[in-house]
Amino acid sequence: MSKTPRNNPWYWVPSLYLTEGIPYVLIITVSVIMYKKLGVDNSDIGLYTSFLYLPWVIKPLWSPMVDLYGTKRKWFLGMQLVLAAAFLGVGLSLPTNQFFVMSLACFWVAAFASATNDIASDGFYLLALKEDQQSFFIGLRSTFYRVAMVTGQGLIVILAGWLEVKYGDNTQAWSLTMVVVAGLMFVLTLFNWLLTPNIETQANYVKEESLTFGKVFVSFFAKKDIGIALAFILLYRLGESQLLKIASPFLLDTREAGGLGLSTTDVGLIYGTFGVIALSLGGIIGGIVISRDGLGKWLLPMILSLNVPNFLYYVLAYLQPESAFWAGVVVVTEQLGYGFGFAAFMMYLIYVADGPAKTSHYALATGFMAMGMMLPGMASGFVQEWLGYEGFFLLVVASAVPGIWLVRYVKFPRGFGKKKEG
């Protein structure tokens, strides 16, 4: 038997969060692009792909099992294999007459596996690292999570666009792309098996095993100021929850329909090159400044950096520039701000989850986060068709106001996440 690797977060944090982020972006975002290219309209895209958020919303219902049974390492390795099989199913279903229903069913399986993988991976992160390490590596963690998301929106979409041109058949192109994704997931699972340390022992579970399923839930909702905390979690990304479903259709839609008329390859290239550089820089800087100064100093600037750049999408919709350069400028600016702002959000979720059942409590917190993404996203396609792209992007900007307003009422130690001296 091979020797277990040492617990060096620089080895396993990037790999683990690539594997957490790629399935999520495939299910939630790339599915939007795929269905758009396969002829599904915006209202159906917004409604049905938003329903795929549901496993992340209800994952707290089974998150205590990850705390109470088995190791988190076994859980995430098993779920990653299920994900590989589910994406293979998506690829094989697309050439069929019932592609929409069958591919959605496979995405549903993938969504439940991905949500469970998130529970186990996040629990492993919280168990394996001390608080000051958590804040230091939050930048690396969120960066590779977002790199995974941009890889999906970028490199994988570029591949699909190239195959569209090569075969002249969108269905064949996306079918092959999903088969490639299945292979990628299998390879990443192998990497995680090799790189993640087997640090979980019986001693780690003494406190968690004393908890019952019911106590896990009760202890979460008994936390001080939990109402304000949950409202903040629901509203932090209210604007993005709508933008996420419509940004890609906007870039791809014809100019007559109010879009920019970019190709699939253009959209993938914009997200997968300059976007990933900006995102990585923003996430790394975010983690560093929180580790240096604490979350209290940076929460307001970070939520502003996440939301203010969304106004540039309205500018794009109003001017409809012909050059893809300006779309690239907007995406780079938005990704830089998002990488910076998302670091604060992830650190706040860690604070809310703190306690003996931190894995389950983190799942509960992220479940509410997913609900905040799902419900507005479900309506986004209908709202966009009603308001047009210009009116829709103004609504996205206005949606940031409640979350920003709540910053003054959110309570936590101002120095939370700050690296301890000595």
C-alpha positions as CSV (number, residue, x, y, z in Angstrom):
1,M,0.0,0.0,0.0
2,S,1.3,3.5,-0.9
3,K,2.4,5.8,1.8
4,T,-0.2,8.5,2.7
5,P,0.9,12.0,1.6
6,R,1.7,14.6,4.2
7,N,-0.8,17.3,5.1
8,N,0.6,20.0,2.9
9,P,-2.3,22.2,1.8
10,W,-0.3,23.6,-1.2
11,Y,-0.6,20.1,-2.7
12,W,-4.2,19.2,-2.1
13,V,-6.2,22.5,-1.9
14,P,-5.9,23.3,-5.6
15,S,-6.8,19.8,-6.8
16,L,-9.7,19.4,-4.3
17,Y,-11.3,22.7,-5.2
18,L,-10.8,22.2,-9.0
19,T,-12.8,19.1,-8.5
20,E,-15.5,20.9,-6.5
21,G,-15.8,23.8,-8.9
22,I,-15.8,22.1,-12.3
23,P,-19.0,20.0,-11.7
24,Y,-20.8,23.0,-10.3
25,V,-20.0,25.2,-13.3
26,L,-20.9,22.5,-15.7
27,I,-24.2,21.9,-14.1
28,I,-25.2,25.5,-13.4
29,T,-23.5,27.6,-16.0
30,V,-22.2,25.6,-19.0
31,S,-25.6,23.8,-19.2
32,V,-27.0,27.2,-20.0
33,I,-24.6,27.7,-22.9
34,M,-25.2,24.2,-24.1
35,Y,-29.0,24.4,-24.1
36,K,-28.8,27.8,-25.8
37,K,-26.7,26.4,-28.6
38,L,-29.1,23.4,-28.9
39,G,-32.1,25.7,-29.5
40,V,-33.8,26.0,-26.0
41,D,-35.3,29.4,-25.3
42,N,-34.2,31.7,-22.4
43,S,-37.3,31.2,-20.2
44,D,-36.9,27.4,-20.2
45,I,-33.1,27.7,-19.7
46,G,-33.6,30.0,-16.7
47,L,-36.3,27.9,-15.2
48,Y,-35.0,24.3,-15.6
49,T,-31.3,25.0,-15.0
50,S,-32.2,27.0,-11.9
51,F,-34.0,23.9,-10.5
52,L,-30.6,22.2,-10.7
53,Y,-29.6,24.4,-7.7
54,L,-32.1,22.4,-5.5
55,P,-29.6,19.7,-4.3
56,W,-27.4,22.5,-2.9
57,V,-30.4,24.1,-1.2
58,I,-31.5,20.8,0.5
59,K,-28.1,19.3,1.1
60,P,-28.3,20.0,4.8
61,L,-30.9,17.2,5.0
62,W,-28.2,14.6,4.4
63,S,-25.1,16.6,5.5
64,P,-25.1,15.1,9.0
65,M,-24.4,11.6,7.4
66,V,-21.1,13.0,6.1
67,D,-20.3,14.1,9.7
68,L,-21.4,10.9,11.4
69,Y,-20.6,8.1,9.0
70,G,-17.3,7.3,7.3
71,T,-14.5,9.8,6.5
72,K,-14.9,12.9,4.4
73,R,-12.1,11.7,2.1
74,K,-14.1,8.5,1.3
75,W,-17.2,10.5,0.7
76,F,-15.7,13.0,-1.8
77,L,-13.7,10.3,-3.7
78,G,-16.9,8.3,-4.1
79,M,-19.0,11.2,-5.3
80,Q,-16.4,12.3,-7.8
81,L,-16.6,8.9,-9.5
82,V,-20.4,9.3,-9.6
83,L,-19.9,12.7,-11.3
84,A,-17.7,11.2,-14.0
85,A,-20.4,8.6,-14.8
86,A,-23.2,11.3,-14.8
87,F,-21.4,13.6,-17.3
88,L,-20.8,10.5,-19.5
89,G,-24.6,10.0,-19.4
90,V,-25.2,13.6,-20.4
91,G,-22.8,13.2,-23.4
92,L,-24.5,10.0,-24.5
93,S,-28.0,11.4,-24.2
94,L,-27.6,14.5,-26.3
95,P,-27.9,12.7,-29.7
96,T,-31.3,11.2,-28.7
97,N,-34.8,12.6,-29.5
98,Q,-35.5,13.1,-25.8
99,F,-32.1,14.9,-25.2
100,F,-33.6,17.7,-23.0
101,V,-35.3,15.4,-20.5
102,M,-32.6,12.7,-20.5
103,S,-29.7,15.2,-20.1
104,L,-31.5,17.0,-17.4
105,A,-32.0,13.7,-15.5
106,C,-28.2,13.1,-15.7
107,F,-27.5,16.7,-14.6
108,W,-29.8,16.0,-11.6
109,V,-27.7,12.9,-10.6
110,A,-24.6,15.0,-11.1
111,A,-26.1,17.8,-9.0
112,F,-26.8,15.6,-6.0
113,A,-23.3,14.0,-6.3
114,S,-21.7,17.4,-6.6
115,A,-23.6,18.8,-3.6
116,T,-22.5,15.9,-1.5
117,N,-18.9,16.2,-2.8
118,D,-19.0,19.9,-1.6
119,I,-20.1,18.9,1.9
120,A,-17.3,16.4,2.2
121,S,-14.6,18.5,0.6
122,D,-15.5,21.6,2.6
123,G,-15.6,19.5,5.8
124,F,-12.2,18.1,5.0
125,Y,-10.8,21.6,4.5
126,L,-12.2,22.8,7.9
127,L,-10.9,19.7,9.7
128,A,-7.5,19.6,8.1
129,L,-6.6,23.3,8.6
130,K,-6.4,25.6,11.6
131,E,-8.3,29.0,11.6
132,D,-5.3,31.1,10.5
133,Q,-4.5,28.5,7.8
134,Q,-8.2,28.6,6.7
135,S,-8.0,32.4,6.2
136,F,-4.6,32.2,4.5
137,F,-5.7,29.5,2.1
138,I,-9.2,30.9,1.5
139,G,-7.6,32.9,-1.4
140,L,-6.0,29.8,-2.9
141,R,-9.2,27.8,-2.3
142,S,-11.5,30.4,-3.8
143,T,-9.1,31.1,-6.7
144,F,-8.9,27.4,-7.7
145,Y,-12.7,27.1,-7.3
146,R,-13.2,30.0,-9.6
147,V,-10.4,28.8,-11.9
148,A,-12.5,25.6,-12.1
149,M,-15.5,27.7,-13.0
150,V,-13.7,29.7,-15.6
151,T,-12.2,26.5,-17.0
152,G,-15.7,25.3,-17.5
153,Q,-17.0,28.5,-19.0
154,G,-13.7,29.0,-20.8
155,L,-11.6,26.0,-21.9
156,I,-14.5,23.5,-22.1
157,V,-16.7,26.0,-24.0
158,I,-13.8,26.8,-26.3
159,L,-13.5,23.0,-27.0
160,A,-17.3,22.8,-27.7
161,G,-17.0,25.9,-30.1
162,W,-14.1,24.3,-31.9
163,L,-16.0,21.1,-32.3
164,E,-19.1,23.0,-33.5
165,V,-17.0,24.5,-36.4
166,K,-15.2,21.1,-37.0
167,Y,-18.3,19.0,-37.4
168,G,-20.9,21.7,-38.3
169,D,-23.2,20.0,-35.8
170,N,-23.9,21.5,-32.3
171,T,-25.3,18.2,-31.0
172,Q,-22.3,16.2,-31.9
173,A,-19.9,18.9,-30.6
174,W,-21.5,19.1,-27.2
175,S,-21.9,15.3,-26.9
176,L,-18.2,14.8,-27.4
177,T,-17.4,17.7,-25.0
178,M,-19.4,16.1,-22.2
179,V,-17.6,12.8,-22.8
180,V,-14.3,14.6,-22.5
181,V,-15.6,16.2,-19.2
182,A,-16.3,12.8,-17.9
183,G,-12.7,11.7,-18.5
184,L,-11.4,14.9,-16.9
185,M,-13.5,14.2,-13.7
186,F,-12.0,10.7,-13.5
187,V,-8.5,12.0,-13.8
188,L,-9.1,14.6,-11.1
189,T,-10.6,12.0,-8.8
190,L,-7.3,10.0,-9.3
191,F,-5.3,13.1,-8.4
192,N,-7.3,13.6,-5.2
193,W,-6.9,10.0,-4.2
194,L,-3.1,10.5,-4.5
195,L,-2.7,14.0,-3.1
196,T,-5.2,14.3,-0.2
197,P,-3.8,13.1,3.2
198,N,-5.6,10.5,5.2
199,I,-5.6,12.7,8.3
200,E,-9.0,11.7,9.7
201,T,-8.8,9.5,12.8
202,Q,-11.2,8.3,15.5
203,A,-10.1,11.2,17.7
204,N,-11.4,13.7,15.1
205,Y,-14.9,12.4,15.5
206,V,-15.3,12.3,19.3
207,K,-17.2,15.6,19.4
208,E,-19.1,15.0,16.2
209,E,-20.3,11.5,17.1
210,S,-21.8,12.9,20.3
211,L,-24.2,14.9,18.2
212,T,-27.5,13.6,16.9
213,F,-29.1,14.4,13.6
214,G,-31.6,16.7,15.3
215,K,-29.0,18.4,17.4
216,V,-27.0,19.4,14.3
217,F,-29.9,21.4,13.0
218,V,-31.1,22.9,16.3
219,S,-27.5,24.0,17.2
220,F,-27.2,25.8,13.8
221,F,-30.5,27.8,14.2
222,A,-29.7,28.6,17.8
223,K,-26.6,30.5,16.8
224,K,-26.6,34.2,17.9
225,D,-28.0,36.6,15.3
226,I,-28.6,33.7,12.9
227,G,-31.6,35.6,11.3
228,I,-29.4,38.5,10.1
229,A,-26.7,36.0,9.1
230,L,-29.0,34.0,6.9
231,A,-30.5,37.2,5.3
232,F,-27.0,38.3,4.5
233,I,-26.1,34.9,3.0
234,L,-29.3,35.0,0.8
235,L,-28.7,38.5,-0.4
236,Y,-24.9,38.7,-0.8
237,R,-25.1,37.4,-4.4
238,L,-28.6,38.4,-5.3
239,G,-27.5,40.4,-8.4
240,E,-25.1,37.6,-9.5
241,S,-27.9,35.0,-9.1
242,Q,-29.7,36.6,-12.0
243,L,-26.7,37.7,-14.0
244,L,-25.2,34.2,-14.0
245,K,-28.1,32.8,-16.0
246,I,-28.3,35.6,-18.6
247,A,-24.7,36.8,-19.2
248,S,-23.8,34.0,-21.5
249,P,-27.1,34.1,-23.5
250,F,-26.6,37.9,-23.8
251,L,-23.1,37.4,-25.3
252,L,-24.3,34.7,-27.6
253,D,-27.6,36.2,-28.7
254,T,-28.0,38.0,-32.0
255,R,-27.7,41.8,-32.2
256,E,-31.3,42.0,-33.4
257,A,-32.4,40.3,-30.1
258,G,-30.3,42.8,-28.1
259,G,-27.2,40.5,-27.6
260,L,-23.6,40.9,-28.9
261,G,-23.7,38.0,-31.4
262,L,-20.4,36.5,-30.2
263,S,-19.5,32.9,-31.2
264,T,-19.2,30.0,-28.7
265,T,-15.4,30.2,-29.1
266,D,-15.3,33.9,-28.4
267,V,-17.2,33.5,-25.2
268,G,-15.0,30.6,-24.1
269,L,-11.9,32.5,-24.9
270,I,-12.9,35.6,-23.0
271,Y,-13.7,33.7,-19.9
272,G,-10.8,31.2,-20.2
273,T,-7.9,33.5,-20.8
274,F,-8.0,37.0,-19.5
275,G,-10.9,36.2,-17.2
276,V,-9.0,33.5,-15.3
277,I,-6.0,35.8,-14.8
278,A,-8.2,38.5,-13.4
279,L,-10.1,36.1,-11.2
280,S,-7.0,34.5,-9.8
281,L,-5.4,37.8,-9.0
282,G,-8.6,39.0,-7.3
283,G,-9.0,35.9,-5.2
284,I,-5.4,35.8,-4.1
285,I,-5.4,39.4,-3.1
286,G,-8.7,38.9,-1.2
287,G,-7.2,36.0,0.8
288,I,-4.0,37.9,1.6
289,V,-5.7,41.1,2.9
290,I,-8.2,39.1,5.0
291,S,-5.3,37.1,6.5
292,R,-3.5,40.4,7.2
293,D,-6.3,42.6,8.5
294,G,-9.2,40.4,9.3
295,L,-12.7,40.2,7.7
296,G,-14.1,43.3,9.4
297,K,-12.0,45.8,7.5
298,W,-12.7,44.3,4.1
299,L,-16.3,43.1,4.0
300,L,-17.8,46.3,2.7
301,P,-15.2,47.0,0.0
302,M,-15.4,43.3,-1.1
303,I,-19.2,43.2,-1.5
304,L,-18.9,46.4,-3.5
305,S,-16.2,45.0,-5.7
306,L,-18.4,42.0,-6.4
307,N,-21.5,44.0,-7.4
308,V,-20.5,47.4,-8.9
309,P,-18.8,46.0,-12.0
310,N,-22.2,44.4,-13.0
311,F,-23.3,47.9,-14.2
312,L,-20.9,47.4,-17.1
313,Y,-23.2,44.8,-18.6
314,Y,-25.8,47.4,-18.9
315,V,-23.3,49.6,-20.8
316,L,-22.6,46.7,-23.1
317,A,-26.3,46.1,-23.7
318,Y,-26.9,49.9,-24.4
319,L,-24.0,50.4,-26.7
320,Q,-23.8,46.9,-28.3
321,P,-20.2,47.4,-29.5
322,E,-19.2,45.2,-32.4
323,S,-15.8,44.3,-31.2
324,A,-15.4,41.4,-28.8
325,F,-12.7,43.5,-27.1
326,W,-15.2,45.5,-25.0
327,A,-17.0,42.3,-23.9
328,G,-13.5,41.1,-22.7
329,V,-12.9,44.3,-20.8
330,V,-16.2,43.9,-19.0
331,V,-15.6,40.2,-18.2
332,V,-12.1,40.9,-16.9
333,T,-13.3,43.8,-14.7
334,E,-16.2,41.7,-13.3
335,Q,-14.0,38.7,-12.7
336,L,-11.4,40.7,-10.9
337,G,-14.0,42.2,-8.6
338,Y,-15.7,38.9,-8.1
339,G,-12.5,37.1,-7.2
340,F,-11.8,39.8,-4.6
341,G,-15.4,39.9,-3.2
342,F,-16.0,36.2,-3.1
343,A,-13.1,35.6,-0.7
344,A,-15.0,37.6,2.0
345,F,-18.2,35.7,1.4
346,M,-16.4,32.3,1.8
347,M,-14.7,33.5,5.0
348,Y,-18.0,34.7,6.4
349,L,-19.5,31.3,5.7
350,I,-16.7,29.7,7.7
351,Y,-17.5,32.0,10.6
352,V,-21.2,31.1,10.5
353,A,-20.3,27.4,10.4
354,D,-17.9,27.4,13.3
355,G,-18.6,24.9,16.1
356,P,-18.4,21.1,16.8
357,A,-20.6,20.2,13.7
358,K,-18.8,22.6,11.4
359,T,-19.2,20.3,8.3
360,S,-23.0,20.1,8.7
361,H,-23.3,23.8,9.6
362,Y,-21.2,24.8,6.7
363,A,-23.5,22.7,4.5
364,L,-26.5,24.5,6.0
365,A,-25.0,27.9,5.4
366,T,-24.1,27.1,1.8
367,G,-27.6,25.6,1.4
368,F,-29.1,29.0,2.1
369,M,-26.5,30.5,-0.3
370,A,-27.8,28.1,-3.0
371,M,-31.4,29.0,-2.3
372,G,-30.4,32.7,-2.8
373,M,-29.0,31.7,-6.2
374,M,-31.8,29.3,-7.2
375,L,-35.0,31.3,-6.7
376,P,-34.0,34.5,-8.5
377,G,-32.3,32.5,-11.2
378,M,-35.6,30.6,-11.9
379,A,-37.3,33.8,-12.8
380,S,-34.3,35.5,-14.6
381,G,-35.1,34.2,-18.1
382,F,-38.8,35.4,-17.9
383,V,-37.7,38.7,-16.4
384,Q,-35.1,39.3,-19.2
385,E,-37.6,38.5,-21.9
386,W,-40.0,41.0,-20.3
387,L,-37.5,43.8,-19.6
388,G,-35.0,43.2,-22.4
389,Y,-31.3,43.0,-21.8
390,E,-30.9,46.7,-20.8
391,G,-33.7,46.7,-18.3
392,F,-32.6,43.4,-16.9
393,F,-29.0,44.5,-16.2
394,L,-30.3,47.6,-14.4
395,L,-32.4,45.3,-12.2
396,V,-29.2,43.2,-11.5
397,V,-27.4,46.3,-10.3
398,A,-30.3,47.4,-8.1
399,S,-30.4,43.9,-6.6
400,A,-27.1,44.5,-4.9
401,V,-28.5,47.2,-2.6
402,P,-30.1,45.0,0.1
403,G,-27.0,42.9,0.7
404,I,-24.8,46.1,0.9
405,W,-27.2,47.7,3.3
406,L,-27.1,44.6,5.6
407,V,-23.3,44.9,6.0
408,R,-23.8,47.3,8.9
409,Y,-25.9,44.8,10.8
410,V,-23.8,41.7,10.3
411,K,-21.9,40.8,13.5
412,F,-18.6,38.8,13.8
413,P,-15.2,39.4,15.4
414,R,-13.6,42.2,13.4
415,G,-10.3,40.3,13.3
416,F,-11.8,37.0,12.2
417,G,-9.5,35.3,9.8
418,K,-6.5,37.4,10.7
419,K,-3.3,35.5,10.9
420,K,-2.1,35.2,14.5
421,E,1.3,36.7,15.3
422,G,4.1,34.4,16.4
